[in-house]
Amino acid sequence: MKIIITGTSTGIGFALAEYFGKKGNKVYGLSRKNVESSHFTTIPTDITDNLQVQKAVSEILEKENRIDVLINNAGMGMVGSVEDSSQEEIIKLFNLNLVGSVQMMSAVLPKMREQNSGKIINISSIGSEMGLPFRGFYSASKSALDKVTEAIRYEVSPWNIDVCALHLGDIKTKIAENRVKTNVSEPYKSTFEKVYELMNSHVDEGAEPLDVADYIEKLLQKKSWKAHYYFGKFGQKIGVPLKWILPQNFYENLMRKYNKL
């Protein structure tokens, strides 16, 4: 298969690129940093810049006669209170987590239509299904990507193009080092520090990136896709159906206990 993966300089993206490259697929990794690997080819790209996106995809199509899979993995975390988050921080987050992914889909879709096939996986979060304390804009950015995923599924289905959102729970990566941490004002500081310590411990206890790669490999073998898939520890995945069936106030109380608020 010919696979494009974004955000391959570290973490999940790097693990995916290495995994699928070792399996004999031709993998192109798009990230701002150039990464040396014998298993995939890096094309330095800032996916928030549409000119760079178009140039990267054109470069791939000069070498390849098709694009089978796009995995929109590039993204960033952001923590802090809603009140203290600046317009600049919010826009930067949405530009990467939403706009960048949309620009990547727009770049590969003409080729996928031409070949009458293709698969697109938008990496989302279990946290997109609920507003997480001190991660409100991260949840919102991934939730927006979810709704775009649902919409585009209708639009591209005539060309046998499958699209889904893969909602991940906590994965053992260095995400804590790369999160945007907004200024947290005095009223929130003590509560935020407790929640922040807890969220970092959840990451340390999360699933391995290679487990995500194995899950995606199995997903790519399915003949038809649902709009949403969920991968993570049971305690995190169960939060999604509980939100659907429990009264809102009862669910919020459970979330407060889970986040030690």
C-alpha positions in Angstrom: 0.0 0.0 0.0 1.0 3.6 -0.5 0.4 5.4 2.8 0.7 9.0 3.9 0.9 9.7 7.7 1.1 13.1 9.2 2.9 14.0 12.4 5.6 11.4 12.1 8.5 13.1 13.9 7.6 11.5 17.3 5.1 9.5 19.2 2.2 7.7 17.6 3.0 9.0 14.1 6.6 7.8 14.1 5.5 4.4 15.5 2.9 4.1 12.7 5.3 5.1 10.0 7.9 2.6 11.2 5.4 -0.2 11.7 3.8 0.1 8.2 7.1 0.6 6.5 8.5 -2.5 8.1 5.5 -4.4 6.7 6.6 -3.6 3.2 4.3 -0.6 2.5 5.6 2.6 0.9 5.1 5.2 3.7 5.5 8.9 3.4 5.7 10.8 6.7 4.7 14.5 6.7 6.1 16.4 9.7 7.8 19.8 10.3 11.0 18.0 11.4 13.0 15.9 9.0 13.2 12.3 10.4 15.8 9.8 9.2 14.4 6.3 8.9 15.1 3.3 6.7 11.4 2.4 6.8 9.6 5.6 5.6 10.3 8.7 3.6 10.0 12.1 5.4 8.7 15.1 3.5 9.1 18.2 5.8 5.7 19.8 5.8 3.7 22.1 8.0 0.2 20.9 7.3 -1.3 24.2 8.5 0.2 25.7 5.3 -1.9 24.6 2.4 0.8 25.4 -0.2 3.2 23.0 1.6 0.5 20.4 1.8 -0.2 20.6 -2.0 3.5 20.5 -2.7 4.1 17.4 -0.6 1.3 15.5 -2.1 2.4 16.5 -5.6 5.9 15.2 -4.8 4.5 11.9 -3.7 2.4 11.6 -6.8 5.4 12.2 -9.0 6.8 8.9 -7.5 3.6 6.9 -6.9 0.7 6.0 -9.1 -1.8 5.9 -6.3 -2.5 6.9 -2.7 -4.2 4.1 -0.7 -4.3 5.5 2.8 -4.1 8.8 4.6 -3.7 8.8 8.4 -4.3 12.3 9.8 -2.3 11.9 13.0 -0.7 15.4 13.4 -2.1 17.3 16.3 -1.4 19.0 19.5 -2.7 19.1 23.0 -3.7 22.2 25.0 -4.3 22.5 28.7 -5.6 25.3 30.8 -8.9 26.9 31.8 -11.4 28.1 29.2 -11.3 31.6 30.7 -7.5 32.0 30.4 -7.1 30.7 26.9 -6.1 33.3 24.4 -7.5 33.8 20.9 -4.1 33.1 19.4 -3.7 29.8 21.3 -7.2 28.7 20.3 -6.7 29.5 16.6 -3.3 27.8 16.6 -4.9 24.6 18.1 -7.8 24.5 15.6 -5.5 25.3 12.7 -3.5 22.1 13.3 -6.1 19.7 14.8 -8.9 20.6 12.3 -7.8 22.8 9.4 -4.6 20.9 8.8 -6.5 17.6 8.6 -9.0 19.0 6.2 -6.3 20.4 4.0 -4.7 16.9 3.9 -8.0 15.3 2.9 -8.6 17.9 0.2 -5.1 17.2 -1.2 -5.4 13.4 -1.6 -9.1 13.2 -2.6 -8.7 14.0 -6.3 -6.3 11.0 -6.7 -8.5 8.8 -4.6 -11.5 9.7 -6.8 -9.5 9.0 -9.9 -8.6 5.5 -8.6 -12.1 5.0 -7.2 -10.8 3.9 -3.8 -9.0 5.1 -0.7 -9.1 5.1 3.1 -8.7 8.1 5.4 -8.3 7.8 9.2 -8.6 10.9 11.2 -7.0 10.4 14.6 -9.4 11.8 17.2 -9.6 11.4 20.9 -12.0 9.7 23.4 -12.0 13.2 24.9 -13.8 14.5 21.9 -17.0 12.9 23.1 -17.1 15.1 26.3 -15.8 18.4 27.5 -12.8 17.5 29.7 -11.8 19.9 32.5 -8.9 22.1 31.6 -8.8 20.6 28.1 -12.0 22.2 26.8 -10.5 23.5 23.5 -8.7 20.3 22.8 -11.9 18.4 23.2 -13.7 20.9 21.0 -11.0 20.8 18.2 -11.2 17.0 18.1 -15.0 17.1 18.3 -15.1 19.4 15.3 -12.9 17.0 13.4 -15.4 14.2 14.3 -18.3 16.1 12.7 -16.3 16.9 9.6 -15.5 13.2 9.4 -19.2 12.3 9.6 -20.0 14.8 6.9 -17.3 13.9 4.4 -18.2 10.2 4.6 -21.5 11.0 2.8 -19.7 13.2 0.3 -17.0 10.8 -0.9 -18.9 7.5 -0.6 -19.7 7.4 -4.4 -16.0 6.8 -5.1 -15.5 3.9 -2.7 -13.6 6.2 -0.3 -13.9 5.2 3.4 -13.3 7.8 6.2 -13.4 7.2 9.9 -12.4 8.9 13.2 -10.3 6.8 15.5 -10.7 8.0 19.0 -7.7 7.2 21.1 -7.4 7.1 24.9 -4.1 7.8 26.7 -1.1 6.5 24.8 2.4 6.4 26.2 4.1 9.2 24.4 5.9 12.5 25.2 2.7 14.5 24.6 3.1 16.2 28.0 6.3 17.8 26.7 4.6 19.1 23.5 1.2 20.4 24.9 0.4 24.0 24.8 0.0 25.0 28.5 -1.9 28.3 28.8 -1.5 30.7 31.6 -3.7 29.6 34.5 -5.0 32.4 36.7 -5.1 32.2 40.5 -8.7 31.0 40.9 -8.0 27.8 39.0 -4.4 27.1 40.0 -4.8 24.6 42.8 -7.5 22.6 41.0 -5.6 22.7 37.7 -2.4 21.4 39.2 -4.2 18.3 40.6 -5.9 17.6 37.3 -2.7 18.2 35.3 -0.8 15.7 37.5 -3.5 13.2 37.1 -3.7 13.5 33.3 0.1 13.0 33.0 -0.1 9.9 35.1 -2.8 8.6 32.8 -0.5 9.1 29.9 2.3 7.2 31.7 -0.1 4.3 32.2 -1.5 4.4 28.7 -1.3 1.9 25.9 1.8 1.5 23.7 2.0 3.3 20.3 2.6 0.0 18.6 -0.7 -1.3 19.9 -2.3 1.5 18.0 -0.5 0.5 14.9 -1.7 -3.1 15.2 -5.2 -1.9 15.7 -5.1 0.3 12.6 -3.6 -2.6 10.6 -6.7 -4.7 11.5 -9.0 -1.7 10.7 -7.5 -1.3 7.2 -8.4 -5.0 6.5 -12.1 -4.4 7.2 -14.4 -4.4 4.2 -16.6 -1.5 5.5 -16.1 1.1 8.1 -18.2 2.7 10.8 -17.8 6.4 11.4 -16.2 6.0 14.8 -13.8 3.6 16.4 -12.5 3.7 20.0 -9.1 2.5 21.3 -7.8 2.7 24.8 -8.0 1.3 28.3 -11.5 0.1 29.3 -11.9 2.8 32.0 -11.6 5.5 29.3 -13.6 3.8 26.6 -16.6 3.1 28.9 -16.9 6.9 29.4 -18.4 7.2 25.9 -21.5 5.0 26.1 -22.0 6.1 29.7 -22.3 9.7 28.4 -25.0 8.6 25.9 -27.2 6.8 28.4 -26.7 8.5 31.8 -28.4 11.7 32.9 -26.1 14.7 32.3 -25.7 15.7 36.0 -25.0 12.1 37.0 -22.4 11.8 34.3 -20.7 15.0 35.3 -20.5 13.8 38.9 -18.7 10.6 37.7 -16.3 12.8 35.6 -15.6 14.9 38.7 -14.7 11.8 40.7 -12.6 10.4 37.8 -10.7 13.7 37.6 -10.5 14.1 41.3 -12.3 17.4 41.3 
